[in-house]
């Protein structure tokens, strides 16, 4: 082993760097390589600039922040294969990096150019910093760099890496934070683009659905994912090609200027059946297609499209990792017969998820009954749940009444706000769960019932047990499966899909859109009332809107005060000594000036350099 490849100045080598060096050695990367190889042609790069969503978001976000970025930094964007897509750099650094081919078209994958921020961030799938001698190739050791991987905002696949490079004297701990902030800006811009395109695609689909009722209709986005159809795919008679090259297909459509509907063979389906392709256009670019296929066919159904089930079909919407993890548990729990306790903050959708469990279970054809435990006292709660015999109550029905357990026989009884159920009713409920039989008030002969219980609460039942207000034995009967619903602030990526869904509910045939400022407010607000609060806000905005776009002044007053902070990361470390108030003033002024450092410094009475020193002192990173 050539040990000079593994030298670092008097400090322990980080594990990420050591592992990267080992990979570089294994891949036989030359330490004397002086420039990255060029692998993309000028034509390839022009196609990227015209069609690539990641590049377009990078270009947009950088242009917004360019005035605030020092000339000592160079930014590069590479795709998932390490190929440089775009570069932004100025001054002397431009000439230095051009010699190394820090330039569009160059390959900076670790397998080719050794340890570097782009290649190593791709390999590690996490942010990295590479300082001078940590690079594998000698030619890169004049620089320090930070790399942040960028993932698709909805589908989570790795798209590429944002790189910041500078001479070492200009590189400091804030450099990685700045790179992360810009990467987050790219993520948000891409998320907005995805939701805009999806909204347009579904809108065109709805128009076609009204026009064409006799055939199959499939709305397919530019990644080849089916977004919506007009029929259950349980009876879809064509087999989807899992390895189809959708990128090339859409580029061919775009290059042929095919903006009108046309009859064509469908290469993404086995057998390449004839159908009609309706391109969906946004800003002169094809963002998806509506595929029209005849439903009549001599063939029997063979398959359904896998991995494309929409959570909306199950009455819930979500694409974030916390939601998908929770929903996978829902799907595993649903087929069983055990009791389920749903916990979570108010407004997270406990009843919706309980209905989903019912719908996905083998009890789906049987009753689903809801009972709110907070609404009644002991006598009324007992009579509602268990029923009563004739003459048991003054003013009661002469013939008596069966309770909710009997009404739900064979199905599901959803006990909402179970923490509020009267303590005196709890042993009666426990008996029903244990014996699977119910005794009506005023009767002595129990009746057999087969009911699955789903309970829900936003209270800490274990704390109530310690306080003596909830029975421990009942708790364990109810919580055979305990599922915690993530709050909306834990699933930020689901806010826009939910907002668009509620918008469709308010105006199903309209063309209402959110302004960019409203989208930022929706994404940055904490939503303490969760999904219920979001739905109410959308309904309020639709009621007070003037045209076909919702602006910030249409939002409820408390939301109008919310301001987006897409490019600032505040480290909420303990405040430093007596500077607490000054730190708060700086943060507030940054928000008021939309994070324009020059304006904020002027309004605070600081020089720009002084403000930068304060940002560093108080751990405020942008």
ZICOR-V315445 format. One record per backbone hydrogen bond with DSSP energy under -1.0 kcal/mol. CO is the residue of the C=O (numbers start at 1). NH is the residue of the N-H. Records with the same first field share a line. If there is no record, write none. Layout:
BEGIN
CO=NH / NH
END
This chain:
BEGIN
1=3
2=5
3=6
14=18
15=19
16=20
17=21
18=22
19=23
20=24
21=25
22=26
23=27
24=29
25=28
30=33
31=138
37=107
41=45
42=46
43=47
44=48
45=49
46=50
47=51
48=52
52=56
53=57
54=58
55=59
56=60
57=61
58=62
59=63
60=64
61=65
62=66
65=68
66=69
70=73
74=165
75=88
76=163
77=85 / 86
78=161
79=82
82=108
83=79
84=105
86=77
88=75
92=96
93=97
94=98
95=99
97=102
98=101
100=36
101=103
103=106
105=39 / 40
106=84
109=112 / 113
110=114
115=136
116=120
117=121
118=122
119=123
120=124
121=125
128=147
130=145
131=134
132=135
137=140
138=141
140=143
144=166
145=130
146=164
147=128
148=162
150=159 / 160
152=156
157=152
160=150
161=78
162=148
163=76
164=146
165=74
166=144
167=170
168=171
172=175
174=178
175=179
176=180
177=181
178=182
179=183
180=184
181=185
182=186
183=187
184=188
185=189
186=190
187=191
188=192
189=193
190=194
191=195
192=196
193=197
194=198
195=199
196=200
197=201
198=202
199=203
200=204
201=205
202=206
203=207
204=208
205=209
206=210
207=211
208=212
216=293
217=230
218=291
219=227
220=289
221=224
225=221
228=219
232=235
239=270
244=246
245=249
246=250
247=251
248=252
249=253
250=254
251=255
252=256
253=258
254=257
257=259
262=277
264=275
266=269
268=241
269=272
273=266
275=264
276=292
277=262
278=290
280=287
282=285
285=282
288=280
289=220
290=278
291=218
292=276
293=216
310=313
311=314 / 316
312=315
320=324
321=325
322=326
323=327
324=328
325=329
326=330
327=331
328=332
329=333
330=334
333=336
339=481
340=455
341=483
342=457
343=485
345=348
347=532
349=353
350=354
351=355
352=356
353=357
354=358
355=359
356=360
358=361
361=364
363=366
367=412
369=414
371=416
372=375
377=381
378=382
379=383
380=384
381=385
382=386
383=387
384=404
385=405
387=441
388=401
389=392
393=396
397=400
401=388
403=407
404=408
406=409
408=411
411=452
412=369
413=454
414=371
415=456
416=373
417=420
418=421
422=425 / 426
425=429
426=430
427=431
428=432
429=433
430=434
431=435
432=436
436=449
438=447
440=443
441=389
447=438
450=410
452=413
453=340
454=415
455=342
456=418
457=344
459=461
460=464
461=465
462=466
463=467
464=469
471=475
472=476
473=477
474=478
475=479
481=341
483=343
488=491
491=494
492=495
494=498
495=499
496=500
497=501
498=502
499=503
500=504
501=505
502=506
503=507
507=510
513=550
515=519
516=520
517=521
518=522
519=523
520=524
521=525
527=530
529=533
530=534
531=535
532=536
533=537
534=538
535=539
536=540
537=541
538=542
539=543
540=544
548=513
550=515
551=554
552=555
556=559 / 560
559=562
569=621
571=573
576=579
579=583
580=584
581=585
582=586
583=587
584=588
585=589
586=590
587=591
588=592
589=593
590=595
591=594
596=600
597=601
598=602
599=603
600=604
601=606
607=611
608=612
609=613
610=614
611=615
612=616
613=617
614=618
615=620
616=619
619=571
621=569
END
